[in-house]
Amino acid sequence: MANLRAIRLRIRGVKNIAKITRAMEMIAASKMRKAQDRGLAGRPYSQKITAVIAALSARSEGKAGHPLLEQRPVKKVAILHITPDRGLSGGLVGNINRATLAFAIDHKELPLNMIVVGKKGLDFMRRSQRNIVAEFTGLGDKPTLMDTLPISRVIMDDFKSGAVDEVYVAYSQFVSTLVQKPEVVKLLPVEPAQVPPQQNVEYIFEPDAAGVLGSLLPRYIEMKVYHLILESIASEQSARMVAMRNATQNANELVGELTLEYNKARQESITSELLDIVGGVAALA
């Protein structure tokens, strides 16, 4: 009976866990759709400002360059490491941490500054004893551009002052609900995209192309950081939804196995009791 009681308690506990993971899956699905919509809504703006900066760079070539465009010998590198504040998102956090660690190993001959967004990445970098120069946590599931401006300011100020010569971003790119790809991309110095000849439209810039470029480049970095954080949030919620769905399915399968084990144990108990009764009757006879 003790064994049967233990199995019943375990079945009850696994069912409660399945209810919790199912609720977390539904919450993550709702947040994922909202985060995905915000990320997709910012892509047209991102693409357009990239094209405008490419056209401005071509027009202002040969004139005084902007500090954010300055190419110089690389002596020190910074990486913006974007991770969630919470876990329970499958292998998402581990994949981003491994991507950043692989980048650090590839650039081990250079000093590396870490700008960390998210508690999970912060804990990992502290355990790895990396040089953390700035940390940002608690952005939430719906950050605004104003919430991410301090991150952009730290990056641009360090680059302009010469504290670092290149800045990279490690984040999780949202590909689909089932696929989140860890990426390490270069952010600074800005390398304008090449505009195809058929898309090269002659614009009139006031006061001049170089002046407009100088005003747009900081906005471009701010938008880029904000958009990558939105991509990471969409990836986080997608990974959490899939992880909780898998956990619910595993819990339900475990309930089935435990129920079968319980029935077998109960059948054995009944059979043993019947044998005891039959043996007692035979002894009396």
DOLOLUM-881711 format. One line per 8 residues: number of its first residue (from 1); for each residue x, y, z of N, C-alpha, C. Coordinates in Angstrom, 2 decimals. Example, Ala and Ser with C-alpha at 12.3 -4.5 7.8 and 13.67 -1.06 7.14 Angstrom:
2
1	13.19:-5.69:7.80:12.30:-4.50:7.80:13.20:-3.30:7.80 ~ 12.85:-2.25:7.08:13.67:-1.06:7.14:12.90:0.03:7.87
//
This chain:
285
1	0.81:-1.22:0.00:0.00:0.00:0.00:0.85:1.27:0.00 ~ 1.99:1.18:0.67:2.86:2.36:0.69:3.31:2.71:-0.71 ~ 3.61:1.68:-1.53:4.04:1.92:-2.90:2.93:2.54:-3.71 ~ 1.70:2.05:-3.55:0.55:2.62:-4.27:0.32:4.06:-3.87 ~ 0.44:4.37:-2.61:0.25:5.74:-2.14:1.30:6.67:-2.74 ~ 2.55:6.21:-2.81:3.62:7.03:-3.39:3.38:7.30:-4.87 ~ 2.89:6.28:-5.59:2.61:6.47:-7.02:1.46:7.45:-7.21 ~ 0.41:7.33:-6.37:-0.71:8.28:-6.47:-0.26:9.71:-6.24
9	0.58:9.91:-5.24:1.09:11.26:-4.96:1.93:11.79:-6.11 ~ 2.72:10.91:-6.71:3.56:11.35:-7.83:2.70:11.70:-9.04 ~ 1.65:10.91:-9.29:0.75:11.23:-10.41:0.09:12.58:-10.19 ~ -0.35:12.82:-8.96:-0.99:14.11:-8.66:0.00:15.27:-8.85 ~ 1.24:15.09:-8.42:2.24:16.14:-8.58:2.56:16.42:-10.04 ~ 2.69:15.37:-10.86:2.99:15.56:-12.28:1.83:16.24:-12.99 ~ 0.59:15.90:-12.62:-0.57:16.56:-13.22:-0.58:18.06:-12.89 ~ -0.22:18.41:-11.67:-0.16:19.83:-11.29:0.92:20.56:-12.09
17	2.06:19.89:-12.29:3.12:20.49:-13.10:2.64:20.71:-14.52 ~ 1.91:19.73:-15.07:1.39:19.85:-16.44:0.44:21.04:-16.56 ~ -0.37:21.28:-15.53:-1.27:22.43:-15.56:-0.48:23.74:-15.58 ~ 0.59:23.80:-14.79:1.40:25.02:-14.74:2.10:25.27:-16.07 ~ 2.72:24.23:-16.64:3.43:24.40:-17.91:2.46:24.74:-19.04 ~ 1.25:24.19:-18.99:0.25:24.52:-20.01:-0.13:26.00:-19.92 ~ -0.33:26.50:-18.70:-0.64:27.92:-18.52:0.51:28.80:-19.00 ~ 1.75:28.41:-18.68:2.91:29.19:-19.12:3.05:29.16:-20.63
25	2.69:28.05:-21.26:2.72:27.97:-22.72:1.74:28.96:-23.35 ~ 0.54:29.04:-22.79:-0.47:29.95:-23.33:-0.05:31.41:-23.14 ~ 0.54:31.73:-21.99:1.00:33.10:-21.74:2.12:33.46:-22.71 ~ 3.08:32.54:-22.88:4.19:32.80:-23.80:3.71:32.95:-25.23 ~ 2.69:32.18:-25.62:2.15:32.29:-26.99:1.54:33.68:-27.22 ~ 0.82:34.17:-26.21:0.23:35.51:-26.33:1.31:36.58:-26.42 ~ 2.33:36.49:-25.55:3.41:37.47:-25.58:4.22:37.37:-26.87 ~ 4.38:36.13:-27.38:5.15:35.95:-28.60:4.50:36.67:-29.77
33	3.18:36.54:-29.90:2.50:37.19:-31.02:2.66:38.71:-30.96 ~ 2.56:39.27:-29.75:2.71:40.72:-29.61:4.16:41.14:-29.90 ~ 5.12:40.37:-29.39:6.53:40.71:-29.64:6.87:40.55:-31.11 ~ 6.33:39.53:-31.74:6.58:39.32:-33.16:6.01:40.47:-33.98 ~ 4.82:40.93:-33.62:4.21:42.05:-34.35:5.05:43.31:-34.20 ~ 5.58:43.57:-32.99:6.42:44.76:-32.80:7.71:44.65:-33.60 ~ 8.30:43.46:-33.61:9.54:43.28:-34.36:9.34:43.45:-35.85 ~ 8.25:42.87:-36.38:7.98:42.97:-37.82:7.59:44.39:-38.20
41	6.93:45.10:-37.29:6.51:46.47:-37.60:7.71:47.40:-37.77 ~ 8.83:47.08:-37.10:10.01:47.94:-37.19:10.91:47.64:-38.37 ~ 10.69:46.52:-39.06:11.58:46.15:-40.16:11.52:47.12:-41.35 ~ 10.34:47.58:-41.79:10.34:48.54:-42.91:11.14:49.81:-42.60 ~ 11.01:50.33:-41.37:11.77:51.52:-41.00:13.26:51.23:-41.01 ~ 13.62:50.06:-40.49:15.04:49.67:-40.47:15.61:49.59:-41.88 ~ 14.86:48.97:-42.77:15.34:48.83:-44.15:15.44:50.19:-44.85 ~ 14.49:51.07:-44.59:14.48:52.36:-45.26:15.61:53.25:-44.77
49	15.83:53.29:-43.45:16.90:54.15:-42.95:18.27:53.62:-43.37 ~ 18.38:52.30:-43.52:19.63:51.72:-44.03:19.90:52.17:-45.46 ~ 18.84:52.18:-46.29:19.00:52.62:-47.68:19.34:54.12:-47.75 ~ 18.71:54.91:-46.88:18.98:56.35:-46.88:20.42:56.63:-46.47 ~ 20.91:55.92:-45.44:22.29:56.12:-44.99:23.27:55.70:-46.08 ~ 22.94:54.63:-46.81:23.81:54.22:-47.91:23.89:55.31:-48.98 ~ 22.74:55.90:-49.30:22.73:56.98:-50.30:23.48:58.20:-49.79 ~ 23.30:58.53:-48.51:23.99:59.69:-47.93:25.50:59.47:-47.92
57	25.93:58.27:-47.58:27.36:57.98:-47.55:27.98:58.13:-48.92 ~ 27.26:57.69:-49.94:27.77:57.83:-51.30:27.87:59.30:-51.71 ~ 26.91:60.12:-51.27:26.92:61.54:-51.63:27.98:62.33:-50.87 ~ 28.24:61.92:-49.60:29.17:62.68:-48.77:30.58:62.10:-48.81 ~ 30.85:61.19:-49.74:32.18:60.57:-49.82:33.24:61.62:-50.14 ~ 34.32:61.57:-49.42:35.40:62.54:-49.63:35.30:63.73:-48.72 ~ 34.17:63.89:-48.05:34.02:65.00:-47.10:34.35:64.51:-45.70 ~ 34.27:65.41:-44.73:34.59:65.04:-43.34:33.67:63.93:-42.88
65	34.24:62.83:-42.42:33.45:61.68:-42.02:32.89:61.84:-40.62 ~ 31.85:61.08:-40.35:31.24:61.08:-39.03:32.03:60.14:-38.12 ~ 32.10:60.46:-36.80:32.85:59.57:-35.89:32.36:58.13:-35.89 ~ 31.07:57.92:-36.12:30.54:56.56:-36.11:30.91:55.77:-37.36 ~ 31.47:56.46:-38.36:31.91:55.79:-39.59:33.42:55.54:-39.60 ~ 34.10:56.01:-38.56:35.56:55.98:-38.57:36.11:54.56:-38.48 ~ 36.93:54.23:-39.45:37.63:52.94:-39.46:39.04:53.16:-38.91 ~ 39.41:52.42:-37.87:40.73:52.57:-37.27:41.26:51.20:-36.86
73	42.57:51.10:-36.62:43.14:49.81:-36.21:42.44:49.27:-34.96 ~ 42.11:48.00:-35.00:41.34:47.39:-33.91:42.29:46.97:-32.79 ~ 42.17:47.67:-31.65:42.97:47.33:-30.46:42.10:46.86:-29.31 ~ 40.82:47.23:-29.34:39.90:46.83:-28.27:38.50:46.68:-28.85 ~ 37.80:45.63:-28.42:36.49:45.29:-28.98:35.46:45.26:-27.85 ~ 34.25:45.68:-28.16:33.12:45.56:-27.22:32.04:44.71:-27.86 ~ 31.31:43.99:-27.03:30.21:43.18:-27.54:28.99:43.41:-26.67 ~ 27.87:43.71:-27.32:26.59:43.86:-26.64:25.92:42.49:-26.58
81	25.79:41.95:-25.39:25.30:40.59:-25.18:23.85:40.66:-24.70 ~ 22.89:40.24:-25.54:21.46:40.38:-25.25:20.88:39.01:-24.91 ~ 20.38:38.85:-23.69:19.74:37.61:-23.25:18.47:37.95:-22.47 ~ 17.62:36.95:-22.19:16.42:37.20:-21.37:16.77:37.42:-19.90 ~ 15.81:37.97:-19.18:15.94:38.09:-17.72:15.53:36.78:-17.03 ~ 14.68:36.00:-17.70:14.17:34.77:-17.10:14.59:33.56:-17.92 ~ 14.52:32.40:-17.26:14.88:31.15:-17.92:13.65:30.45:-18.47 ~ 13.66:29.11:-18.41:12.56:28.29:-18.92:12.29:28.56:-20.39
89	13.36:28.74:-21.15:13.22:29.00:-22.59:14.06:28.03:-23.41 ~ 14.16:26.80:-22.93:14.90:25.79:-23.67:16.38:26.11:-23.76 ~ 16.93:25.90:-24.94:18.36:26.13:-25.14:18.70:27.52:-25.63 ~ 17.74:28.46:-25.58:17.97:29.80:-26.13:19.14:30.50:-25.46 ~ 19.10:30.58:-24.13:20.15:31.31:-23.40:21.51:30.65:-23.61 ~ 21.55:29.33:-23.53:22.81:28.61:-23.71:23.41:28.84:-25.10 ~ 22.55:28.89:-26.12:23.05:29.11:-27.48:23.66:30.50:-27.64 ~ 23.01:31.52:-27.06:23.57:32.88:-27.15:24.88:32.97:-26.39
97	24.91:32.39:-25.19:26.14:32.42:-24.39:27.29:31.72:-25.12 ~ 26.99:30.59:-25.74:28.04:29.87:-26.47:28.53:30.68:-27.67 ~ 27.61:31.36:-28.36:28.01:32.18:-29.51:28.94:33.31:-29.08 ~ 28.60:33.97:-27.96:29.45:35.04:-27.46:30.79:34.51:-26.99 ~ 30.77:33.36:-26.32:32.01:32.76:-25.84:32.91:32.35:-27.01 ~ 32.31:31.82:-28.08:33.10:31.47:-29.26:33.72:32.71:-29.90 ~ 32.95:33.82:-29.92:33.49:35.07:-30.44:34.66:35.55:-29.58 ~ 34.52:35.45:-28.26:35.59:35.88:-27.36:36.85:35.04:-27.55
105	36.67:33.75:-27.79:37.83:32.87:-28.02:38.51:33.23:-29.34 ~ 37.71:33.53:-30.36:38.29:33.90:-31.66:39.06:35.22:-31.58 ~ 38.68:36.10:-30.64:39.34:37.40:-30.49:40.10:37.48:-29.17 ~ 40.65:36.36:-28.74:41.31:36.32:-27.43:42.56:37.19:-27.37 ~ 43.10:37.57:-28.54:44.29:38.42:-28.52:43.94:39.88:-28.26 ~ 42.64:40.22:-28.26:42.21:41.60:-28.04:41.46:41.73:-26.72 ~ 41.61:42.86:-26.01:40.77:43.11:-24.82:39.30:43.19:-25.23 ~ 38.44:42.59:-24.43:37.02:42.51:-24.79:36.17:43.09:-23.66
113	35.40:44.15:-23.98:34.47:44.74:-23.03:33.08:44.16:-23.26 ~ 32.38:43.85:-22.16:31.05:43.28:-22.26:30.01:44.30:-21.81 ~ 29.01:44.53:-22.66:27.83:45.32:-22.32:26.67:44.34:-22.32 ~ 26.15:44.05:-21.14:25.23:42.92:-20.98:23.81:43.43:-20.77 ~ 22.87:42.83:-21.53:21.44:43.10:-21.36:20.77:41.78:-20.97 ~ 20.16:41.74:-19.78:19.48:40.53:-19.34:20.22:39.83:-18.20 ~ 19.46:39.33:-17.23:20.06:38.71:-16.04:20.77:37.41:-16.36 ~ 20.23:36.62:-17.31:20.84:35.33:-17.62:22.23:35.50:-18.21
121	22.37:36.44:-19.13:23.69:36.70:-19.69:24.63:37.32:-18.68 ~ 24.08:38.16:-17.79:24.90:38.79:-16.75:25.48:37.74:-15.81 ~ 24.65:36.79:-15.39:25.14:35.72:-14.51:26.23:34.90:-15.19 ~ 26.02:34.61:-16.46:27.01:33.81:-17.19:28.34:34.55:-17.33 ~ 28.28:35.82:-17.65:29.51:36.59:-17.82:30.25:36.79:-16.50 ~ 29.49:36.91:-15.42:30.14:37.01:-14.11:30.84:35.71:-13.75 ~ 30.20:34.58:-14.03:30.84:33.29:-13.76:32.07:33.09:-14.65 ~ 32.00:33.62:-15.88:33.13:33.50:-16.80:34.22:34.53:-16.52
129	33.96:35.44:-15.55:34.93:36.47:-15.16:35.33:37.36:-16.34 ~ 34.31:37.78:-17.10:34.54:38.70:-18.21:34.51:40.15:-17.73 ~ 35.07:41.04:-18.54:35.13:42.46:-18.18:33.80:43.12:-18.54 ~ 32.92:43.25:-17.56:31.59:43.85:-17.77:31.69:45.35:-17.48 ~ 31.46:46.16:-18.51:31.55:47.62:-18.34:30.19:48.26:-18.13 ~ 29.11:47.56:-18.50:27.76:48.09:-18.30:26.78:46.92:-18.28 ~ 25.74:47.05:-17.48:24.72:46.00:-17.39:23.35:46.63:-17.34 ~ 22.40:46.00:-18.05:21.02:46.49:-18.13:20.08:45.31:-17.92
137	19.23:45.39:-16.92:18.26:44.33:-16.64:16.89:44.94:-16.40 ~ 15.88:44.09:-16.45:14.53:44.54:-16.15:13.87:45.37:-17.24 ~ 14.23:45.14:-18.51:13.59:45.89:-19.60:12.14:45.46:-19.80 ~ 11.80:44.24:-19.38:10.43:43.76:-19.52:10.16:43.19:-20.90 ~ 8.90:42.83:-21.12:8.49:42.21:-22.38:8.09:43.24:-23.44 ~ 7.86:44.49:-23.04:7.43:45.52:-23.99:8.24:46.80:-23.82 ~ 9.56:46.73:-24.06:10.36:47.96:-23.90:10.06:48.95:-25.02 ~ 10.23:50.21:-24.70:10.09:51.26:-25.70:11.48:51.71:-26.15
145	11.50:52.55:-27.17:12.78:53.08:-27.64:13.48:53.88:-26.54 ~ 12.70:54.58:-25.73:13.29:55.36:-24.64:13.97:54.45:-23.61 ~ 13.44:53.24:-23.43:14.04:52.30:-22.48:15.41:51.82:-22.94 ~ 15.61:51.74:-24.25:16.87:51.22:-24.78:17.88:52.31:-25.14 ~ 17.49:53.58:-25.03:18.42:54.66:-25.37:19.69:54.65:-24.53 ~ 19.64:54.39:-23.20:20.90:54.35:-22.44:21.89:53.31:-22.97 ~ 21.38:52.19:-23.48:22.27:51.17:-24.05:22.98:51.73:-25.27 ~ 22.22:52.37:-26.15:22.80:52.95:-27.36:23.82:54.04:-27.02
153	23.51:54.84:-26.01:24.41:55.93:-25.63:25.75:55.39:-25.13 ~ 25.71:54.35:-24.32:26.95:53.76:-23.82:27.81:53.26:-24.98 ~ 27.18:52.59:-25.93:27.91:52.05:-27.09:28.54:53.17:-27.89 ~ 27.75:54.19:-28.23:28.26:55.26:-29.08:29.32:56.10:-28.36 ~ 29.12:56.35:-27.08:30.10:57.15:-26.33:31.44:56.41:-26.25 ~ 31.41:55.11:-25.99:32.66:54.35:-25.91:33.38:54.33:-27.25 ~ 32.62:54.22:-28.34:33.25:54.19:-29.66:33.82:55.55:-30.03 ~ 33.06:56.62:-29.78:33.54:57.96:-30.13:34.77:58.35:-29.33
161	34.81:57.94:-28.06:35.95:58.31:-27.21:37.20:57.49:-27.49 ~ 37.06:56.44:-28.29:38.21:55.59:-28.59:38.44:54.50:-27.57 ~ 37.50:54.33:-26.62:37.64:53.25:-25.64:37.58:51.88:-26.31 ~ 36.81:51.79:-27.41:36.75:50.57:-28.21:36.83:50.97:-29.68 ~ 37.30:50.05:-30.50:37.44:50.32:-31.93:36.41:49.60:-32.77 ~ 35.78:48.60:-32.22:34.69:47.89:-32.90:33.67:47.46:-31.86 ~ 32.40:47.42:-32.28:31.32:46.98:-31.41:30.49:45.93:-32.15 ~ 30.26:44.80:-31.48:29.44:43.72:-32.04:28.23:43.50:-31.14
169	27.23:42.84:-31.70:26.01:42.52:-30.95:25.75:41.02:-31.06 ~ 25.56:40.37:-29.91:25.17:38.96:-29.86:23.71:38.90:-29.41 ~ 22.87:38.34:-30.24:21.44:38.28:-29.94:20.84:37.04:-30.59 ~ 19.58:36.79:-30.33:18.88:35.65:-30.92:17.94:36.17:-32.01 ~ 18.24:35.80:-33.24:17.42:36.26:-34.36:16.15:35.42:-34.45 ~ 15.01:36.10:-34.56:13.74:35.40:-34.68:13.54:35.00:-36.13 ~ 13.61:33.69:-36.40:13.39:33.17:-37.76:11.95:32.68:-37.89 ~ 11.52:31.85:-36.97:10.15:31.36:-36.94:9.84:30.93:-35.50
177	8.63:30.44:-35.30:8.24:30.02:-33.96:9.13:28.91:-33.44 ~ 9.59:28.04:-34.32:10.40:26.90:-33.91:11.89:27.13:-34.06 ~ 12.29:28.21:-34.73:13.70:28.44:-35.02:14.11:29.82:-34.52 ~ 15.09:29.85:-33.61:15.70:31.09:-33.13:17.21:30.91:-33.29 ~ 17.80:31.78:-34.08:19.20:31.59:-34.47:20.10:32.58:-33.73 ~ 21.09:32.11:-32.96:22.03:33.04:-32.32:22.94:33.69:-33.35 ~ 23.06:35.00:-33.28:23.85:35.75:-34.25:24.80:36.70:-33.53 ~ 25.96:36.92:-34.13:26.90:37.95:-33.68:27.17:38.84:-34.89
185	26.69:40.07:-34.83:26.79:40.98:-35.98:27.56:42.24:-35.57 ~ 28.18:42.85:-36.55:28.97:44.07:-36.30:28.05:45.28:-36.31 ~ 28.19:46.13:-35.30:27.36:47.33:-35.18:28.14:48.60:-35.49 ~ 29.35:48.72:-34.95:30.19:49.89:-35.17:31.61:49.46:-35.52 ~ 32.29:50.18:-36.40:31.81:51.36:-37.13:30.75:50.98:-38.15 ~ 29.88:51.93:-38.43:28.80:51.69:-39.39:29.40:51.50:-40.77 ~ 28.98:50.42:-41.42:29.42:50.15:-42.79:28.19:50.23:-43.68 ~ 27.97:51.37:-44.34:26.75:51.55:-45.15:26.65:50.50:-46.24
193	25.42:50.06:-46.49:25.19:49.09:-47.55:25.36:49.76:-48.91 ~ 25.67:48.94:-49.90:25.82:49.43:-51.27:24.45:49.49:-51.95 ~ 24.15:50.62:-52.50:22.86:50.79:-53.17:22.99:50.36:-54.63 ~ 22.13:49.44:-55.10:22.18:49.05:-56.52:21.93:50.26:-57.41 ~ 22.56:50.32:-58.60:22.40:51.48:-59.48:20.95:51.79:-59.81 ~ 20.12:50.74:-59.99:18.73:50.98:-60.35:17.92:51.59:-59.22 ~ 18.43:51.47:-57.96:17.74:52.05:-56.82:18.38:53.35:-56.33 ~ 19.40:53.78:-57.02:20.12:54.99:-56.61:19.38:56.22:-57.13
201	18.53:56.80:-56.26:17.72:57.95:-56.63:18.43:59.23:-56.20 ~ 18.36:60.25:-57.03:18.97:61.53:-56.71:18.04:62.33:-55.80 ~ 18.46:62.47:-54.53:17.69:63.26:-53.57:18.35:64.62:-53.38 ~ 17.57:65.56:-52.91:18.09:66.88:-52.53:18.13:66.93:-51.01 ~ 19.33:67.07:-50.44:19.50:67.07:-49.00:19.79:68.49:-48.54 ~ 19.12:68.92:-47.47:19.34:70.22:-46.86:19.72:70.04:-45.40 ~ 20.80:70.70:-44.92:21.66:71.64:-45.66:22.58:70.96:-46.65 ~ 23.07:69.76:-46.33:23.88:68.99:-47.28:23.85:67.53:-46.84
209	24.38:66.65:-47.68:24.34:65.21:-47.40:25.11:64.86:-46.13 ~ 26.27:65.49:-45.94:27.09:65.19:-44.76:26.37:65.59:-43.48 ~ 25.68:66.73:-43.49:24.95:67.18:-42.31:23.79:66.26:-41.97 ~ 23.06:65.85:-42.99:21.94:64.93:-42.75:22.45:63.58:-42.26 ~ 23.56:63.12:-42.82:24.15:61.85:-42.40:24.56:61.90:-40.93 ~ 25.16:63.04:-40.52:25.56:63.18:-39.13:24.40:63.14:-38.17 ~ 23.23:63.62:-38.60:22.04:63.58:-37.74:21.39:62.20:-37.72 ~ 21.47:61.49:-38.85:20.79:60.20:-38.96:21.56:59.04:-38.33
217	22.87:59.10:-38.33:23.66:57.96:-37.84:23.36:57.60:-36.38 ~ 23.31:58.58:-35.46:22.92:58.21:-34.08:21.52:57.60:-34.00 ~ 20.57:58.13:-34.80:19.22:57.55:-34.81:19.27:56.12:-35.35 ~ 20.14:55.90:-36.31:20.27:54.56:-36.90:20.75:53.55:-35.84 ~ 21.77:53.92:-35.05:22.28:53.03:-34.01:21.21:52.78:-32.95 ~ 20.50:53.84:-32.55:19.44:53.68:-31.56:18.35:52.74:-32.06 ~ 17.96:52.92:-33.33:16.94:52.05:-33.90:17.43:50.62:-34.01 ~ 18.71:50.45:-34.39:19.26:49.12:-34.59:19.28:48.34:-33.26
225	19.75:48.98:-32.22:19.79:48.32:-30.90:18.38:47.97:-30.44 ~ 17.45:48.90:-30.60:16.06:48.65:-30.19:15.46:47.49:-30.98 ~ 15.71:47.46:-32.28:15.15:46.39:-33.11:15.73:45.03:-32.74 ~ 17.03:44.97:-32.45:17.65:43.69:-32.07:17.13:43.20:-30.73 ~ 16.83:44.12:-29.82:16.25:43.72:-28.54:14.84:43.17:-28.75 ~ 14.07:43.79:-29.65:12.74:43.26:-29.96:12.83:41.87:-30.58 ~ 13.81:41.68:-31.45:14.02:40.34:-32.04:14.32:39.32:-30.95 ~ 15.15:39.71:-29.99:15.51:38.80:-28.90:14.30:38.46:-28.03
233	13.43:39.45:-27.80:12.23:39.19:-26.99:11.29:38.24:-27.71 ~ 11.11:38.44:-29.02:10.27:37.53:-29.79:10.84:36.11:-29.77 ~ 12.16:36.00:-29.88:12.81:34.69:-29.81:12.61:34.05:-28.44 ~ 12.74:34.87:-27.39:12.58:34.36:-26.02:11.19:33.78:-25.81 ~ 10.15:34.52:-26.21:8.79:34.04:-25.99:8.49:32.82:-26.85 ~ 9.03:32.77:-28.06:8.82:31.60:-28.92:9.48:30.37:-28.31 ~ 10.73:30.54:-27.86:11.45:29.42:-27.25:10.76:28.96:-25.98 ~ 10.24:29.90:-25.19:9.55:29.51:-23.95:8.26:28.77:-24.26
241	7.53:29.23:-25.28:6.29:28.55:-25.63:6.56:27.11:-26.05 ~ 7.58:26.91:-26.89:7.92:25.56:-27.36:8.40:24.71:-26.18 ~ 9.23:25.28:-25.31:9.75:24.52:-24.17:8.63:24.11:-23.23 ~ 7.68:25.00:-22.97:6.57:24.66:-22.09:5.63:23.65:-22.74 ~ 5.47:23.72:-24.05:4.65:22.72:-24.74:5.29:21.35:-24.63 ~ 6.60:21.28:-24.83:7.30:20.00:-24.69:7.22:19.48:-23.26 ~ 7.34:20.40:-22.29:7.25:19.99:-20.89:5.87:19.44:-20.57 ~ 4.82:20.06:-21.12:3.46:19.57:-20.89:3.27:18.19:-21.50
249	3.77:18.01:-22.72:3.65:16.70:-23.36:4.41:15.63:-22.58 ~ 5.61:15.97:-22.13:6.38:15.00:-21.34:5.68:14.65:-20.03 ~ 5.07:15.66:-19.40:4.35:15.41:-18.15:3.15:14.49:-18.38 ~ 2.43:14.74:-19.47:1.27:13.88:-19.77:1.71:12.45:-20.07 ~ 2.83:12.31:-20.78:3.35:10.96:-21.04:3.76:10.28:-19.75 ~ 4.37:11.04:-18.85:4.79:10.47:-17.57:3.58:10.05:-16.74 ~ 2.49:10.84:-16.80:1.27:10.47:-16.09:0.74:9.14:-16.62 ~ 0.78:8.97:-17.94:0.33:7.70:-18.52:1.18:6.53:-18.04
257	2.50:6.72:-18.00:3.38:5.63:-17.55:3.16:5.33:-16.06 ~ 2.99:6.37:-15.26:2.76:6.16:-13.84:1.40:5.51:-13.58 ~ 0.40:5.87:-14.39:-0.92:5.24:-14.24:-0.84:3.75:-14.55 ~ -0.10:3.41:-15.60:0.09:2.00:-15.93:0.82:1.27:-14.80 ~ 1.86:1.92:-14.26:2.60:1.32:-13.15:1.70:1.16:-11.92 ~ 0.83:2.16:-11.69:-0.09:2.09:-10.55:-1.07:0.93:-10.72 ~ -1.60:0.78:-11.93:-2.56:-0.31:-12.18:-1.90:-1.68:-12.01 ~ -0.66:-1.80:-12.47:0.05:-3.06:-12.30:0.28:-3.37:-10.83
265	0.72:-2.34:-10.09:0.97:-2.55:-8.66:-0.33:-2.88:-7.93 ~ -1.43:-2.23:-8.33:-2.72:-2.51:-7.70:-3.18:-3.92:-8.02 ~ -2.97:-4.34:-9.27:-3.34:-5.69:-9.65:-2.54:-6.73:-8.87 ~ -1.23:-6.45:-8.70:-0.40:-7.36:-7.92:-0.88:-7.44:-6.47 ~ -1.28:-6.28:-5.93:-1.76:-6.25:-4.56:-3.04:-7.07:-4.41 ~ -3.96:-6.91:-5.38:-5.22:-7.66:-5.33:-4.96:-9.15:-5.47 ~ -4.07:-9.51:-6.40:-3.74:-10.92:-6.60:-3.14:-11.53:-5.34 ~ -2.25:-10.76:-4.68:-1.63:-11.25:-3.44:-2.67:-11.45:-2.36
273	-3.63:-10.54:-2.24:-4.67:-10.68:-1.24:-5.56:-11.90:-1.53 ~ -5.88:-12.13:-2.81:-6.69:-13.28:-3.18:-5.97:-14.59:-2.84 ~ -4.65:-14.60:-3.12:-3.88:-15.80:-2.81:-3.87:-16.07:-1.30 ~ -3.77:-14.98:-0.52:-3.80:-15.15:0.93:-5.13:-15.72:1.39 ~ -6.24:-15.25:0.79:-7.56:-15.73:1.16:-7.71:-17.21:0.78 ~ -7.31:-17.53:-0.45:-7.41:-18.92:-0.91:-6.56:-19.84:-0.04 ~ -5.33:-19.36:0.30:-4.46:-20.17:1.16:-5.06:-20.37:2.53 ~ -5.72:-19.33:3.08:-6.35:-19.46:4.38:-7.52:-20.44:4.37
281	-8.34:-20.39:3.29:-9.46:-21.32:3.15:-8.96:-22.75:3.04 ~ -7.88:-22.93:2.25:-7.32:-24.27:2.09:-6.77:-24.81:3.41 ~ -6.18:-23.92:4.21:-5.65:-24.35:5.49:-6.76:-24.79:6.44 ~ -7.91:-24.05:6.41:-9.04:-24.41:7.27:-9.68:-25.74:6.84 ~ -9.66:-25.94:5.51:-10.24:-27.18:5.00:-9.37:-28.37:5.36
//
